Amino acid sequence: AGVQTCALPILKPGGELRFATDDKSYLPYALERLMAHPGFDWLAQGPQHWKSRPADWPPTRYETKAIKGPPTFLRFVRRDKIPA
């Protein structure tokens, strides 16, 4: 099961799922799966939303040591009602 399926039962409606990657070859795969999940809506309204780190999103230890390039920041919100 993907992260989105695992996160669904523990996130309350309106809760935010955050995902970041610096691996540009993995990004399309991850984004496709996250966007296809009926329980989440992508919050991005334009490139500035995935190219810039949100102010309340701290860097990880891995990111500070071994970053491969600028990360992409994906934010999704859990839907109140999940389509059948």
Disulfide bonds with the S-S distance in Angstrom:
none
